[in-house]
Amino acid sequence: MHSVEFIAFYLLFFLIGGIPFGQIIAKFKKIDLRQIGSGNIGTINVYRALGLKYAVLVFALDAIKGAVPVLLAQWFYGRGHLEGLAGLVAVFGHIFSPYLKFKGGKGVATGFGAMLVISPIPALASLAIWAILIALFKIASLASIVSAISLPALILIFKQDKWILLTALAIVLAVIVSHYENLFRILQGKEKPIK
């Protein structure tokens, strides 16, 4: 593996992860998501601004941009830690979007897309946990944090390889850190539910 090739590929993965689909779609509707609701460019703020149909579309597109770098890494480098790194880089691209002055979303959908390719059953199980928590509590950040934390546990339960667990832990840490303000509001009982 040539270092220049490696750097070029992973820069590409960062740029793919950074595509702000939520903001792009909202712009077509003449809306700046950064000025509405939570100011976030992800699925939940799209739901607040544009409704369920567009929220589902943004979730799918954000998941795809997490999956594509992993699939490309699999194609070029085979199964293993480099595909995990590709997923993590895509998540960082989403959180620190180079197209929005390095401000982006929370990384939940992009992380899900990456993990769906790497470890499908635990990823789908964590998505189910997210959906249940949304239905019960209507607090998106709580659902995202708890379902993210559940992912490494699910990977252990399903006896996945160590590199998969390490990838999940890294993505989960990135997602939780991106939710730090939400976490403080949850602990203070001030986090607002989805209407």
C-alpha positions as CSV (number, residue, x, y, z in Angstrom):
1,M,0.0,0.0,0.0
2,H,1.5,3.3,-1.1
3,S,1.2,6.1,1.6
4,V,0.1,8.7,-1.0
5,E,-2.7,6.4,-2.3
6,F,-3.8,5.7,1.3
7,I,-4.0,9.3,2.2
8,A,-5.8,10.2,-1.0
9,F,-8.4,7.4,-0.4
10,Y,-9.1,8.4,3.2
11,L,-9.3,12.1,2.3
12,L,-11.9,11.0,-0.3
13,F,-13.7,9.1,2.5
14,F,-13.7,12.2,4.7
15,L,-15.1,14.3,1.8
16,I,-17.8,11.8,1.1
17,G,-18.7,11.7,4.8
18,G,-18.8,15.5,4.9
19,I,-21.5,15.9,2.2
20,P,-24.3,17.8,4.1
21,F,-27.3,16.1,2.5
22,G,-29.7,17.6,5.1
23,Q,-28.5,21.1,4.4
24,I,-28.5,20.5,0.6
25,I,-32.1,19.3,0.6
26,A,-33.3,22.0,2.9
27,K,-31.7,24.6,0.6
28,F,-33.9,23.4,-2.2
29,K,-36.8,24.3,0.1
30,K,-35.2,27.7,0.8
31,I,-34.4,26.7,4.4
32,D,-31.2,27.0,6.3
33,L,-31.2,24.2,8.9
34,R,-28.5,26.0,10.9
35,Q,-31.1,28.7,11.6
36,I,-33.9,26.4,12.6
37,G,-34.6,24.2,15.7
38,S,-31.4,22.7,17.0
39,G,-29.4,24.2,14.2
40,N,-28.2,20.7,13.3
41,I,-28.1,19.4,9.7
42,G,-29.1,15.9,10.5
43,T,-32.3,13.7,10.4
44,I,-34.1,15.0,13.4
45,N,-33.8,18.7,12.5
46,V,-34.8,17.9,9.0
47,Y,-37.9,16.3,10.5
48,R,-38.6,19.4,12.5
49,A,-38.2,21.6,9.4
50,L,-39.5,19.5,6.5
51,G,-41.4,16.6,7.9
52,L,-41.0,12.8,8.0
53,K,-40.6,12.2,4.2
54,Y,-37.5,14.4,4.0
55,A,-36.1,13.1,7.3
56,V,-36.2,9.5,6.1
57,L,-34.5,10.6,2.9
58,V,-31.7,12.4,4.7
59,F,-31.2,9.5,7.1
60,A,-30.9,7.1,4.2
61,L,-28.4,9.4,2.3
62,D,-26.4,10.0,5.5
63,A,-26.3,6.3,6.1
64,I,-25.2,5.7,2.5
65,K,-22.3,8.1,2.8
66,G,-21.1,6.0,5.8
67,A,-21.5,2.8,3.9
68,V,-19.8,3.8,0.7
69,P,-16.3,4.4,2.1
70,V,-16.5,1.1,4.0
71,L,-17.4,-0.7,0.8
72,L,-14.6,1.0,-1.1
73,A,-12.1,0.1,1.6
74,Q,-13.3,-3.5,1.4
75,W,-12.8,-3.4,-2.3
76,F,-9.3,-2.0,-2.2
77,Y,-7.9,-3.4,1.0
78,G,-10.1,-6.4,2.0
79,R,-11.9,-7.1,5.2
80,G,-10.3,-5.7,8.4
81,H,-9.4,-2.7,10.4
82,L,-8.9,-0.4,7.3
83,E,-12.6,-0.7,6.4
84,G,-13.3,0.2,10.1
85,L,-11.0,3.2,9.7
86,A,-12.9,4.2,6.5
87,G,-16.2,4.2,8.4
88,L,-14.7,6.3,11.3
89,V,-13.3,8.8,8.8
90,A,-16.7,9.2,7.2
91,V,-18.3,9.8,10.6
92,F,-15.7,12.5,11.3
93,G,-16.4,14.0,7.9
94,H,-20.1,14.3,8.8
95,I,-19.4,15.8,12.2
96,F,-16.7,18.2,10.9
97,S,-18.1,18.8,7.4
98,P,-15.5,20.6,5.2
99,Y,-18.3,22.1,3.2
100,L,-19.8,23.9,6.2
101,K,-16.6,25.3,7.8
102,F,-16.0,22.0,9.6
103,K,-19.4,22.1,11.4
104,G,-21.8,19.3,10.7
105,G,-24.1,16.8,12.3
106,K,-23.9,14.2,15.1
107,G,-22.7,11.2,13.1
108,V,-25.6,8.9,14.0
109,A,-26.9,8.0,10.6
110,T,-23.4,8.0,9.0
111,G,-22.1,5.7,11.8
112,F,-25.1,3.4,11.3
113,G,-24.4,3.2,7.6
114,A,-20.8,2.3,8.2
115,M,-21.6,-0.3,10.9
116,L,-24.4,-1.8,8.7
117,V,-21.7,-2.9,6.2
118,I,-19.2,-3.9,8.9
119,S,-21.5,-5.7,11.3
120,P,-25.1,-5.8,10.0
121,I,-27.0,-7.6,12.8
122,P,-25.7,-5.5,15.7
123,A,-26.2,-2.4,13.6
124,L,-29.8,-3.2,12.9
125,A,-30.4,-4.2,16.5
126,S,-29.1,-0.8,17.7
127,L,-31.4,0.9,15.1
128,A,-34.3,-1.0,16.6
129,I,-33.3,0.2,20.1
130,W,-33.2,3.7,18.7
131,A,-36.7,3.4,17.2
132,I,-38.1,2.0,20.4
133,L,-36.6,4.8,22.5
134,I,-37.9,7.4,20.1
135,A,-41.4,5.9,20.3
136,L,-41.3,5.8,24.1
137,F,-39.6,9.0,25.1
138,K,-39.6,11.2,22.0
139,I,-36.1,12.5,22.9
140,A,-33.8,12.0,19.8
141,S,-30.5,12.6,21.6
142,L,-31.3,10.1,24.4
143,A,-32.3,7.5,21.8
144,S,-29.1,8.2,19.8
145,I,-26.8,8.0,22.9
146,V,-28.3,4.9,24.4
147,S,-28.5,3.0,21.0
148,A,-24.9,4.0,20.3
149,I,-23.8,2.7,23.7
150,S,-25.7,-0.5,23.0
151,L,-23.7,-1.2,19.8
152,P,-20.4,-2.4,21.4
153,A,-22.4,-4.6,23.8
154,L,-24.3,-6.1,20.9
155,I,-21.1,-6.8,19.0
156,L,-19.8,-8.7,22.0
157,I,-23.0,-10.7,22.3
158,F,-22.8,-11.6,18.6
159,K,-19.0,-12.5,19.1
160,Q,-17.7,-10.2,16.4
161,D,-14.0,-9.7,15.6
162,K,-11.9,-7.4,17.9
163,W,-11.4,-4.9,15.1
164,I,-15.1,-4.5,14.7
165,L,-15.5,-3.9,18.4
166,L,-12.8,-1.3,18.3
167,T,-14.4,0.4,15.3
168,A,-17.7,0.5,17.0
169,L,-16.2,1.9,20.2
170,A,-14.4,4.7,18.2
171,I,-17.6,5.6,16.3
172,V,-19.7,5.5,19.5
173,L,-17.2,7.8,21.3
174,A,-17.4,10.3,18.3
175,V,-21.2,10.2,18.4
176,I,-21.4,10.7,22.2
177,V,-18.9,13.6,22.2
178,S,-20.9,15.2,19.4
179,H,-23.9,15.0,21.7
180,Y,-22.2,16.6,24.7
181,E,-24.5,19.6,24.9
182,N,-27.5,17.3,24.6
183,L,-26.1,15.1,27.3
184,F,-25.9,17.9,29.8
185,R,-29.5,18.9,29.0
186,I,-30.7,15.3,29.5
187,L,-29.0,15.2,32.9
188,Q,-30.6,18.5,33.8
189,G,-34.0,17.4,32.5
190,K,-34.1,20.2,30.0
191,E,-33.8,18.3,26.7
192,K,-36.8,19.0,24.5
193,P,-38.8,16.1,23.0
194,I,-39.6,15.8,19.3
195,K,-43.1,17.2,18.6
